[in-house]
Amino acid sequence: KPDDEMDADAAEPAFTTDRSIAAFVPREILKFADGGRVATVLGTLASESTGFTMVRAAIVKIEQKAALATPESLMANLCRLNTTLNNHSGAEYSFYDAELAPDTSAAVSDTSDASGSYSVEVIWPADDAQVQRNRPAEFVLVDEDPDTYHSVVDAFAELQAGKAAWIDKVCSLAKERERCLYCDDQFIVNADTKWTTHGPFPASDLEDTDPEAFVAARKAWHGAPWTRELYLLAISKDANMRSLRDLRGEAGAALCDAMARELKAAAWRVYGVPASKVRVFFHYHPQFYRLHAHCNRIEWVNPGCEAERAHLLSSVAQNLRLSEGYYAEQATLSYKVRVGEKLHGILGKAGKLLE
């Protein structure tokens, strides 16, 4: 289905008052880790569109605050979750707080460990690339020199950048305004939607309707216990900036400095986390192709902090000042790629994979 049609269909969250999580039909557990604390389930979810029903793939990701300790327990109890929407990207991603409803059916078994509250992420409709990305996979290392980038990867990045219309909604504050911590003409700083332990957000219009209440709500975040999982994001408003490969010279270095400065300032001003306690970095390759920088605590080692993916903004700025075209024309960037995904196939067809 064309991406523009899929984006239009995804204008509502996966679960609503008329379509609860009980409508989700689980088909396969793609991930079950940490004794059930983290899980990803592939299934289908139907929607009504112009008089007919469309059944499409959906991915449900659960970060369990109290574990369902076996795959069988997860599958048996998933339909019992009562979900409350806490964020919707305006595209295929929606995020929920959830609790298990009381078990009233004797048919449901293995529920002694199925209690507590949960953070739920749903990707719907889920395309083939998203399903592939959430399967257990083998990875290989790629050494991408400038020639490989310009002859093979650049066109791929351009295509992927065109699929991220939701980013402009976030940058314009049409979506996720309640998460915005800083905004100027170049970029915004948000609390990342992956920061699932973040405290409650005030209503998106509270800053306009009741500024004092808005300030009080955010003041409660300063030094809160859940700031241990700090995760902030700075996103460029320039659609031509897809990744660090698009940064040039002093202008690019200055953007790195500004993003790092405002991310660190927000970490301290809003959450009480000092600059000495955070790392600020780009991913290469990024999850989505609009230049964005991540900020989290140095104590937190999470997927994406690996040496072959994370590039500290301080180092990127220094390299750009040493050579204007460092990332565009000189640097060989090494990264891991998932076997079987689109980029892996493109690189393999071009003979650019390591033996």
C-alpha positions in Angstrom: 0.0 0.0 0.0 1.4 3.5 -0.8 3.0 5.2 2.2 0.9 8.3 1.8 -2.3 6.2 2.1 -0.8 4.3 5.1 0.0 7.6 6.9 -3.6 8.8 6.4 -5.0 5.6 7.8 -2.7 5.9 10.8 -4.1 9.3 11.8 -5.8 7.7 14.8 -4.2 5.6 17.5 -4.3 1.8 17.4 -6.5 1.4 20.4 -9.6 3.7 21.0 -12.8 3.5 22.9 -14.3 1.6 20.0 -11.3 -0.6 19.3 -9.6 -2.0 22.4 -6.6 -4.2 22.7 -9.0 -7.1 22.6 -9.3 -6.5 18.9 -5.6 -7.3 18.4 -5.1 -10.9 17.2 -1.6 -12.1 18.4 0.2 -14.3 15.9 3.8 -14.5 17.0 6.1 -13.5 19.8 9.0 -11.7 18.2 10.9 -11.0 21.4 10.6 -12.3 25.0 13.4 -11.2 27.2 14.4 -10.5 30.8 12.0 -13.0 32.2 9.1 -11.3 30.4 9.9 -7.7 31.3 10.3 -6.8 27.7 8.2 -8.4 24.9 7.2 -7.7 21.3 4.2 -9.4 19.7 3.3 -9.5 16.0 -0.4 -9.8 15.1 -3.2 -8.2 13.2 -5.6 -5.3 13.8 -8.6 -4.5 11.8 -10.0 -1.1 10.9 -13.1 0.1 9.1 -12.4 2.3 6.0 -15.1 3.5 3.6 -17.4 0.7 4.3 -15.0 -2.3 4.4 -12.7 -3.9 6.9 -9.0 -3.8 6.5 -6.8 -6.3 8.5 -3.2 -5.3 8.7 -0.1 -6.2 10.6 0.4 -4.6 14.0 3.3 -4.8 16.4 2.7 -4.5 20.2 5.7 -3.8 22.4 5.4 -4.2 26.1 7.8 -3.1 28.8 6.4 -4.9 31.8 6.6 -3.2 35.2 5.5 -6.5 36.7 6.6 -9.6 34.7 4.5 -12.1 32.8 7.1 -14.7 33.3 6.4 -17.1 30.4 5.5 -16.8 26.7 2.4 -18.8 27.4 1.3 -16.4 30.2 1.9 -13.4 27.9 -0.2 -14.8 25.1 -3.0 -15.9 27.4 -3.3 -12.5 29.2 -2.6 -9.9 26.6 -6.3 -9.4 25.8 -6.9 -8.5 29.5 -4.9 -5.3 29.4 -6.9 -2.1 29.9 -5.0 0.6 27.9 -4.9 4.4 28.4 -3.4 6.4 25.6 -0.5 8.7 26.8 1.0 9.6 23.4 0.3 9.2 19.7 2.9 10.3 17.1 0.3 11.1 14.5 1.7 8.2 12.4 1.9 4.4 13.2 3.3 4.8 16.8 1.1 5.0 19.9 2.0 4.6 23.5 -0.1 3.4 26.4 -0.2 2.8 30.2 -1.9 -0.5 30.9 -3.2 -2.6 33.7 -4.5 -6.2 33.7 -8.3 -6.5 34.2 -9.5 -9.0 36.7 -9.5 -12.6 35.4 -13.2 -13.7 35.1 -12.6 -16.6 32.8 -11.7 -20.1 33.9 -10.3 -20.6 30.4 -7.4 -18.2 31.1 -4.7 -20.0 32.9 -1.2 -19.3 34.2 -2.1 -15.9 35.6 -0.6 -16.1 39.1 2.3 -13.9 37.9 0.2 -11.6 35.6 -0.4 -8.5 37.7 0.8 -5.0 37.9 1.1 -2.1 35.4 2.7 -2.0 32.0 4.1 0.4 29.4 2.8 -0.6 25.9 4.0 0.6 22.5 2.0 -0.3 19.4 3.1 0.0 15.8 0.1 0.0 13.6 -0.1 -0.4 10.7 3.3 -2.2 10.7 5.0 -2.5 7.4 7.4 -5.3 6.4 10.5 -3.4 7.4 9.1 -2.8 10.9 8.2 -6.5 11.3 11.7 -7.4 10.1 13.3 -5.0 12.5 11.6 -6.5 15.5 12.4 -10.1 14.8 15.5 -11.8 16.4 18.2 -11.3 13.8 21.8 -11.8 12.8 23.9 -8.6 12.3 27.0 -8.0 10.2 29.5 -5.1 10.3 29.7 -2.7 7.4 32.5 -0.2 6.6 30.8 2.5 4.7 33.3 4.7 2.8 32.2 8.0 1.1 32.0 6.3 -2.3 29.6 3.6 -0.9 27.5 6.3 0.7 27.2 8.5 -2.4 26.7 5.6 -4.9 24.5 3.3 -2.8 23.3 4.6 0.6 22.4 8.2 -0.2 19.4 7.2 -2.4 18.2 4.8 0.4 18.5 7.6 3.0 16.5 10.0 0.8 13.7 7.4 0.3 13.5 6.7 4.0 13.5 10.5 4.8 10.4 10.9 2.7 8.5 8.4 4.9 8.7 10.4 8.1 6.0 13.1 7.7 5.2 12.8 11.4 8.5 14.5 12.2 7.2 17.9 10.8 4.1 17.6 13.0 6.4 17.1 16.1 8.7 20.0 15.0 5.8 22.4 14.5 4.3 21.4 17.9 1.2 20.0 16.3 2.0 16.7 18.0 3.8 16.0 21.3 3.7 19.6 22.4 3.5 18.5 26.0 6.9 16.8 25.6 8.6 19.9 24.2 11.4 21.4 26.4 13.0 23.8 24.0 12.2 25.1 20.5 13.9 27.5 18.1 14.2 28.0 14.3 16.7 25.2 13.9 15.5 22.3 16.2 13.4 21.3 19.1 14.2 19.4 22.3 11.7 16.8 23.5 11.4 14.1 26.1 11.7 11.0 24.0 8.7 8.8 23.7 11.0 5.8 24.6 11.3 7.3 28.1 8.5 5.2 29.4 9.1 5.9 33.1 8.6 9.6 32.7 6.1 11.2 35.1 2.7 12.5 33.9 2.7 15.2 31.3 0.4 18.2 31.7 -2.2 18.9 29.0 -0.6 20.1 25.8 -2.4 23.5 26.1 -1.9 24.1 29.8 1.1 26.4 29.2 -1.4 28.8 27.4 -4.5 28.3 29.6 -2.8 28.2 33.1 0.9 29.1 33.0 1.3 28.8 36.8 -0.1 25.2 36.8 2.1 24.3 33.9 5.2 25.5 35.8 4.2 23.7 38.9 3.6 20.4 37.0 7.1 20.6 35.5 8.7 21.7 38.7 7.7 18.3 40.2 9.9 16.6 37.6 13.1 18.2 38.9 15.1 15.5 40.7 12.3 12.9 40.5 13.4 9.3 41.0 12.5 8.4 37.4 15.0 10.9 36.0 17.5 8.0 36.3 16.2 6.9 32.9 16.6 10.4 31.4 16.1 10.3 27.6 15.9 13.5 25.5 15.9 14.1 21.8 16.9 17.1 19.7 15.3 17.0 16.2 16.4 19.2 13.3 13.6 21.2 11.5 15.6 21.1 8.2 14.3 18.1 6.1 17.6 18.2 4.1 19.5 17.2 7.3 18.9 13.4 7.3 22.0 12.2 9.2 25.5 13.3 10.2 26.6 12.7 6.6 24.7 15.9 5.7 26.7 18.1 8.1 29.3 20.5 6.7 32.0 22.7 8.2 31.4 25.4 10.7 27.6 25.5 10.1 27.4 21.8 11.0 29.7 22.1 13.9 27.7 25.1 15.3 24.5 23.0 15.0 26.1 20.2 17.0 27.2 22.7 19.6 23.7 24.2 19.9 21.9 20.8 20.1 24.3 19.6 22.8 24.0 22.9 24.7 20.2 22.9 24.8 19.9 19.2 25.5 22.2 19.5 28.5 20.5 22.7 29.6 17.1 21.0 29.5 18.4 18.0 31.4 19.5 20.3 34.2 16.8 22.9 34.1 13.8 20.5 33.9 15.1 17.3 35.5 18.0 18.3 37.7 20.5 16.1 35.9 23.9 18.0 35.5 25.8 18.2 32.2 28.6 16.0 33.7 26.1 13.2 34.0 24.9 12.9 30.4 26.1 11.8 26.9 24.9 13.5 23.7 25.2 11.6 20.5 24.0 10.9 17.0 23.2 7.4 15.7 24.5 6.3 12.4 22.5 4.9 10.8 19.6 6.5 12.6 16.2 4.9 13.2 14.6 7.7 11.2 16.2 10.0 8.6 15.9 13.4 10.1 19.0 14.6 11.9 18.4 14.1 15.6 20.6 13.8 18.7 20.1 11.7 21.8 20.8 12.6 25.4 20.8 10.1 28.2 22.7 9.4 31.5 26.2 8.1 31.2 25.3 5.3 33.7 22.6 4.0 31.3 24.0 1.6 28.7 21.2 1.0 26.2 21.0 -0.3 22.6 22.4 2.5 20.5 25.3 3.4 22.7 27.6 0.9 20.9 30.9 2.1 19.5 29.7 1.2 16.0 26.6 3.3 16.2 27.0 6.3 18.5 28.9 9.4 17.6 29.4 12.0 20.3 28.4 15.5 19.2 31.5 17.0 20.6 33.6 14.7 18.4 31.5 15.4 15.3 31.8 19.1 15.8 35.6 18.9 16.2 35.9 16.7 13.0 33.9 19.2 11.0 36.1 22.1 12.2 39.2 20.1 11.2 37.8 19.4 7.7 34.6 20.9 6.3 33.7 17.8 4.3 34.8 15.2 6.9 31.5 13.2 7.0 30.4 13.9 3.4 33.7 13.2 1.6 36.3 11.6 3.9 35.0 9.5 6.8 34.5 5.8 6.6 31.7 5.0 9.1 31.4 1.5 10.5 28.1 0.2 11.7 26.1 -3.0 12.1 23.3 -3.9 9.8 20.6 -6.5 10.3 20.8 -9.4 7.9 17.8 -9.4 5.6 16.7 -5.8 6.0 16.5 -3.5 3.0 19.8 -1.7 3.6 21.6 -5.0 3.9 20.1 -6.2 0.6 21.1 -3.0 -1.1 24.7 -3.1 0.1 25.0 -6.8 -0.8 23.7 -6.3 -4.3 26.3 -3.5 -4.8 29.0 -5.8 -3.5 29.7 -3.6 -0.4 29.5 -6.2 2.4 32.6 -7.5 4.1 33.6 -11.0 3.3 
